[in-house]
Amino acid sequence: MPVGNHFIQVFRVAARGLNGQRAAIGAATENIANAGVSRTANGESYKIKRAVQRAETASESRFAKTLSRFRMNTTRTDSAHLPQPAGPSSNTPLFEAGPTTEIQETEKMRMEFDPSHPDADENGYVQYPDVNVVEEMASIVSANRLYEANLASVQAAREMIKRTIDI
C-alpha cells in the first residue's frame, strides 16, 4: 500500500469524528431551541434528539478485518517481515474507522399547568418536551471539545505531510 493512503486514512477517521460531533452539536442546539414548544409546525409534539455514536465490536471491527488481510512471516529476519496485502488490490482503502453516528428521537414530556394555553388539555395541562437546558449545554461543550480534537488531528496530519514533502 502506498504511503499516501495511510495519510488519507487519517483524514477519513477524523472526518467521521467531525461529522459525529457536528451532529451532536446540532441535536443539542435544536433541543434547546424547542424546549418551550408545545407543538411543532406539523402539529405533533417535539421529540428530543440525541446523537448516538456506535463503535463496532471487536468481531466486526474494520481494524480486525484489515489485520486479517495481511500475513506476516516472523520466523526469519528479511523482507518477508513486511506486511503483504492479501486482498485483490492494494489501491482499495483498508478501513474506515471511527464511530457511526445516528440521530435518535425520544418522546419525553413534562406537563405544565396553563389552562389559557391553546394546546392545554381538558385539565388545563400543556405538554412540553422535557429538555434539560443545562444538560444540553454540557453536551454542546463536550461535543465542541471533541470536534476540536478531531480538527487538531487533521492539522497534525497536514503538518506531517508538509514535512514529508520537504524531506
N, C-alpha and C positions, 0 to 999 in steps of 0.2 A: 504494500500500500504506500503510495507516495506520502511524503511528509506533509504536504499541503492539506491532505484530507484530515489529518489529526487536528490541524488548526480549525478547519471548518466544523468539526465535531464540537469543539469548544463553543463556537457561536450557536450551534443548534441547541445544545444543552442550555446555554444562557437564554436563548430566545424562548424556550419553554418556560423557564423560570420567570422571565419578564412578563410573558403573556399571563401566566397564572397569577402573579401579583397584581397586574393591571386589572384582571377580572375581580380579584378580591377587593381592591380599592373601589372599583365601580359598583360592586354589590353593596358594600358598606355605605357609600355615599347615597345610593338610591334608597336604601333603608332609612337613613336619616332624613332624606327629603320627603319621604312618605310616612313618617312617624305619626303625623297628625291627620292623616287622610282616612276618612271613614269608608269611602268608595272610590274606586278608580274610574277612569273615563268610560269604561265599558260596563260600569255598574256593579262590579264584583268587589269584594274586599281585597285589600293589598296583601300579598303573600311575601313574607320575609325571605330575602335571598341570601344564600351563603355560597361562597366559592369553596368547593370541596376539592382538595387535591389528593390524588390517589397515586401512591408509589406501587410499583409492581412487586409482587412477592418474589422470593429468590428463584422459585421454579419457573416463573415466566419472565424473569429479568432479561432485558435485551443484552445486558452486560454478560450474563451467563451464556446466552446464545452466541455472543461474539467470541467468548473464550472457547466455546466448543468448535468454532470454525478454524481454530489454529491447532496445529500439532507441533510439539516441541520434543526434540531428542536431547536429553541431558546426560547421556552415558559417555560422551566424549566431548572434548573441547575443540570445536571447529565451527564453520559457518552453519552447520546443521542446527545450532542452538538458536538461530534466529527464527522467529515465527514464520511459517509458510502458510499462505492463505489456502484453506481447504475448499473454499466456495468457488463458484463458477467464474467470477470476475472480481479482480481486485479494485475495480473502479466503483463498485457499488458501496454506498455508505454502510459502515459496520454496525452502527447502532444509533438510536436516537434516544438518549437517556433523559431522565428528568420526569417529574410527576405530570400526570394528565390532570387537567382542571375542568370541572363542570359546575354549572350553577344549579343548585337545588333550591326549591321553594318549599317553605313550610307555612302553614296557616296557623299562627299562634296569635290569639286575640286577647285583648283586655277590654273590659266593659267600663264605661263611664256614664254616670247618671247626668243626662241633659235632655229633659223632656221637650225643650224648644227646638232641638236639632231636627232637621228634616229626615235624617236617617235613624231616628230613635225608634225603638220597637214599642210595643204596646205598654211596656212597663217603664218607658222613658230612658232606657239604656241604649247607648251607641257603642258599636264595636269599632275599636281601633286596633291596628297591628301593634303587638307587644314588642316594640323596638326599644332596646336599652341603648340610649344615645352614647353613654359612656363606654359601653362595650364596643359599639360600632366605631367610635373614635380610636379606641385602643387597637382595633383591627386595622384601621387605616394606617396608624403609626407603624404597626408591626409589618404590614404589607409594604409600606413605603421603604422601610429599612431593608427588607429582603430584596425589593426591587433595586435599591442602590447597590446591594452586594452583588447581584447578578450583573448590573451595569459595570461594576468595578472589575469583574472577571472578564468582561468583553474588552474593557480598556487595557487590561493586563495582557490579554492575548494579542491585541493590536500592537502593543509595545514590543512584545516578543517577536512578532512578525517583522516589524520595522528593524529591530536589532539583527534578526536573522538575515535580512536583505543587505544590511550594512556590512556583514561579515564577508 
